[in-house]
Amino acid sequence: MSREAVVVGAGLIGTSIGLALTAAGWGVHLRDRVISHARVAEGLGAGTVDPPVSREVALVVVAVPPRALGEAIGHALHSYPCATVTDVGSVKAGVLAALWDRQAGLERYVGSHPMAGSQHSGPLAARADLFADRTWVITPHRRSAPSSVAVVHELVQACGAREVVMDVEEHDAAVASVSHLPQLMSTLTAGTLTDVPDTHLALAGPGLRDVTRIAASDPVLWEQIIAANQAAVLDRLRGVRMSLDTLITAIESTADRDELRRQFERGVDGTRKIPGKHGRAPATYGQVVVEIPDAPGALAKLFADVGAAGVNVEDIAIEHDQVRQVGYLALSVTPDQVAGLERTMRDGGWVVSS
């Protein structure tokens, strides 16, 4: 017999969790303040909008905006007296503090945070494999029951994610550095483009798109996230302000460029600390850039030729030419495979950029 779960919030994350739990054999019941969202998620196979028997629910996953988390978690603890309750909010300390002195059943609450998502939102963007091989942080508190921590562990396993256990405060400091600060930097960079002439933007390449991609995320959601993690985010922003002042001084100086170079070298060092594929140590890859026509079937043929080369492609990226009807597909492979892949692609009639 399947175990029963309730997912509160039928957006991208909630619907993706519903899809993953359903695939793992759970009976999932969907809740959303906008019933049409829950019905869309139901139509995608993420669960049912039919109400559960409250005492049979073993797990409640709260996937609502930050401002609604405390109330939704409290309601779930009260409404489902036998259930472990977790949330997937990106900030933990404030929510826990709001629940600490006034919420019965807190031993059944265990916070968690899947480090996965998209600049897109809503149930139609959901995928059952959204969390596959991604980090999912579990943040138990000192009153969390071991049995409830075990249920959240089951949730992470069902979603195919990699579990990491952290203290609540440590988690909030970590996400300020690796998630919230990058979002703000992307937002600031994209915001400067609003008064850039279109003729200048026509020169934009992949670097600008890489830096500004996440700036397209939901502003209302991010305003709530940043406000909820105010202290940790401000600490990181003050550090950036000091670095920016140093950078401005280095650029202004015409006599000494050593500091400017050090800033670039520090950036390189930072990229080398980012974990590599599947959390392993960072690896250096070579790139083979292939010109691909903007025509039906071209991408399928290219991948077929890549497969025939017998190489393992570690990553891909595509950039579109601003004038010509072509794109440039960058294939990342280990350095020892670069020459062989270039040769195979040229033999297949493809134009390979050096």
N, C-alpha and C positions, 0 to 999 in steps of 0.2 A: 504494500500500500504506500502511495506517495506521501511525503511529508508536506504539510501545508505552510505556505508563506504568504505574506501580504507585502506588496510593494506600493508605497505611498509616493505618488508623483510619477506621471507617465511621460516624462521628457526623454531626452536622449539617454541619460544614465539609467533612469528607472526602467525604461523599456528594454534596454540592453540587458540589464540584470534579469528582468522577467524572461527574456528569451533564453538566457543562459541557464537559469534555474529550471525552466520548463524542459529544456533539452536534457538536463541532468535528472529529470524524473520528479521534480517537485510539482505540487499543485499550487499554482500562483494565482492570487486574487489581486486585482489592480484597483487602486484608488487614486483619484485626482480631483481637485476642486472643480476642474472643467471636465465634465463627464465625457465630452466628445474626444478629449485626449486619451482617456482610458479606453474608449471604444476603438480608437485607431490602433492603440497598442494591442488590444485584444484581436483585432483583425490581422495584425502581423504575427500572431501566435505567441505573444508574450504572457498570456494568461487569460483570465476571465474577469468580467466585471461583476459576476455573481458574488453575493456576500458569503464569507466563510462562517463556520461555527467558531466563535471567538476562542473557546477553550481548546480547540484543536490546532490552533495556529502555533507553530514552533518558532517562526522567525518573522520579524517585521523589518523591512528595509525602508528607511525614510530618505527619499531623494527629492527634497523640496528646496527652494531658495533659502539662503542663509538666515534671513530674518524670520522665517517660519519654522526653523528647525526645533527650537526649544519647545514650542507649543505642540508641534507634531509628534515629537518624541514622547512628551508627557502624555499626550492623548493615546499613543500606542501602548505605553506601559499600563495605562488604566484599562484600555479596551480589550487587550489581549493578555490576560493575567498569567498565562503559561508560556508566553513567547519571550525569546531573546529579541531585543530591539537594537538595531544598529542604524547609523546614518552614514551618508557618503559625502557629507559636507567637507569642504577643504580647510576649515578652521575648527579647532576642537576646544580650546581652553574656555572660551566665553560661553559656549553652549553648556559645557559641564558645570561651570560655575553657576549658571542660571538654574540648573536642575538640582544642585547639590543639597540644599537645605529644605527644599519644599516638595521633592518628588519621591513618593513611595515607589518601591520596586526598583530602585536604582541599581541593585545588584544584577538586574537583567539587562542593563544597558552597557553596550560596548561600542565605542566609536570606531569608525573605520573610514578609509579614504582611498579609493582606487585612483591611481595616477594615470588616468586615461581620459580621453574626451576628444572634443573637436571644436573648431570655431563655429560649427553648425549646431543647431538645437532642434528639439522636437522629436517625437517618436519616429517619424519617417527616416531620420538619420541613424536610427539604432541598428546595432548588429550584435548577434550572439557572441561573436568573437572579439568584441571591442576590448576586452580585458586580457585576452590571451597573451601570456608571457610578459604582461605589464606588472609593475609593482603595485601592490595593494597593502596599505599600511593599516595595521590594527592597533588601536590606542586604548587598551584597557585602563581603568582607574583602580584605585586601591580597594574599592568596594565591589568590583566586578566579580561575579561568580565564575569559577573555572569552567563550569558547564556551559555558561553563556559564551565565554571566550572560544570554547570548542565549536559551538554552533556557527560563530562568525568565521572560524577557520574553515568549516564545511562550505560556507558561502564562497569564500575566496577560491577554494579548490574547484567548486562547481563552475566558477567563471573562468577557470584556467589561468588565474593570475599567480604571481609570485608574492608570497607573504613576507612582510616585514613588520616586526612589533616594535613600537616606539612609545615613549612617554608623551603625554599630551603636549606639554610645553616644548619638548624637543621637536615634536612634529611641526608645531606652528612656526618655530624658528627655521626649520628646514624648508618648509614650503614658501616662506617669505623669500628665501634665497633662490630656490630653483624653479618657482612657479610664479609667484606674485610680482617679484621684481622684473623678471623678463617680460611679463605682460605689460607692466607700466612702461618699460623702455620701448617696447614695440608700439604701444599707444602713443607715446610722445613723438617717436620718429614719424609715424603715420600722420599724426596731427600737423607736423610741419609741412606736409605735402599739400595742405588745403589752399595755400597761397602760392604754390609753385606753378608757373605757366605750363599749359599742356604741351607746348613745344619742347620744354625741358623734360617733362615726364615721358615723352616719346623715346628718350634715351635710356629709360630704366631697364635694368637687366635683372638677373636672378638674385643678386645680392639684396636689392631693395625688397623684392618679393619675400625673400627668406626672412628678413628682419621684421617686416610689417604683417606677415601672414596672420598672426594671432590677434593683431589689433582689430580684426573684423569680428571678434567675439562680442557677446551680448553685453552692452554697457551697463544695463540695470543689474545683471548678475554680478559683474565685476565690481561695481560700486559697493555692493553688499559684502563681497568677499574681502575687499581691501579694508573696509570699515571694521569688519570683524577681527582683522589681524593687525590692527593699527600700530601697536607698539613695535612688533617685530618688523613690519614693513618700513616704518619710519627709521628704525635703526639702520636698515640696509640702504635706504634712500640718502641718509646723511653721509654714509660712506661713499655713495656715488657722487654726491655733491662735492666732497673733498677731492675725489679723483678728477672730477670735471674741472675744478679750479686749477688743479695741477696741470691738466692737459691744456687748458687755455693759456696758462703761463708759458708752457713749453712751446706752444705754437707761436705765441707772440714773440718769443726770443729769437733773434736773428743770429746770435753769437754761439749758442749752445743747443745742439739738437739731441744731445744724449738722453735727456729726459723723455723727449718725444719717442725716441726709439725704444726706451724702456717701457713706455706705456704699450706700445705694440707687442713687445716681447712678453709682457705680463698677460696680454690677451691671448697670445699663443699658448702660454703656460696654462691658462685657465681652460682652454679647449681640450688640452691634453688630460685634464683631470676628470672630464665628463666620462662616465662609464660607457663602455662600448656595447656591442650587440649582446642581448640577453644578460646585461649586467656585468659582462666580463671586462677585463682591462681594455682600455682604448687601443684600437689597432689602426695602423696606417694603411690606407688602400690607394691603389692606383686608379685612375679614371680613363675610360675610353669613351670619347664623345662622338656619337654617330648622328649624322644629319638624316632626318626622316621627313619625307613629304607629308603634307597635310592631305592625305587621301585615304579612302576606305581600304582596310586590309593591310595598310603599311605597317602598323604597329604589330599586328599578329605575325606578319612575315619576318619582321625584325627579331621578335622573340623566338621564333622558330629557328632562325639562323644562329642566334645566341645559344640556344639549347644544343644545336648541332656542334657548337664549339667545345662542349663538355666542360664549361667553366661554371663556377659557383658565383653568381652575382650577389654581392652583399647588400647593395642598395642601388636605387635608381632615382633619377630626377630628370624632369623634362622642362625645357625652356622653349618658348615660341619666338620666332623671329618677328620683329616689329614691322617688317616690310614684306619679306618674301613669305610664301605659303609653305613654310617648312618649320620643323622643330628640331631641337637638339637634345638627344637622349644621352644623359651621362650615366654610364654603367660603372659602378664601383666594384673592383675585384682586387684580389691580393696582387702585390707587385709582380710576382713571378708569372702571373697569367696575362698581363697587359699585352705583351708582344704577340702572343698566340691569338688572343681575341682580336687585336687590330688586324692581323693577317687574315683571319677567317672572315671578318666583316668586309674587308676590301675585296677578297676573292669572291664574295657574294654580291659585289656590285655596290656596296654602300660607300658613302663618302665619310671618311673618318677624319676628325679634326686632330691635328697634332698638338 
